[in-house]
Amino acid sequence: MKKSLFVLEAVTFTKKRRRHKDDYQPFTTDISFISFHKRFEEAETGISRFLNENNTWDDIYCFYIRQVPQGVFLTPYCLDGYAVWLYDQHGTLIDERPYPSYQFGNHFNGRSKERLRFHIGDVVEYRGELCIVISVPEEHYDRMLDDSDDCYCVLYLNQDFDSCEFYHSHPECIKVMSPRFPISQKVQNQITRVKEWYAKCLEE
């Protein structure tokens, strides 16, 4: 394994205007600050330092620490690398991808139940939208897969209820978060409707 650096990313969110007051708060996220460190411990300490120096900020979404190799061409924002650690807005470690991404080969062979933050039926955030988890990674696979298989399958809330074609996505586990904002009764009713529609589609 080549020498590596540890890249600390501070991700912030920006609220967008809601069309209706009962809608879930729309928002976008951006990597607002990046720092580079020779050791993982230094990068992790950097999270505490950042929070202490910016304790009036209320728009921190999360932090990532990415272990990336030196001297290797990578995609922007260090999407590829040796490992990734995810921290919540308070700097608490909540998830990780402890193996290299697909650019460096197949390394994923399962995610234990203890490492699953979400389960089928949970409501989560992905890319600023609410979703419902409908499948999770298996605990063990008979062959080595890559990081794209270490994912949840999620349903979006804006479904076409006249068909059984699911508007869904397969986000990596380290890219899924708990809902940040309150969920109104209107949105909760939509969540219930999507769950009932999905269960009915599975029966047909």
Buried (B, 14 or more C-beta within 10 A) or exposed (E): EEEBBBBBBBBBBEEEEEEEEEEBBBBEBEBBBEBEBEEBEBBBEBBEEBBEEEEEEEBBBBBBBBBBBEEEEBEEEBBBBBBBBBBBBEBEEBBBBEBBBBBBEBBBBBBEEEBBBBEEEBBBBBBBBBBBBBEBBEEEEEEEBBBEBBBBBBBBBEBEEEEEEBEBBEBBBBBBBEBBBEBBEEBEEBBEEBBEBBEEBEEE
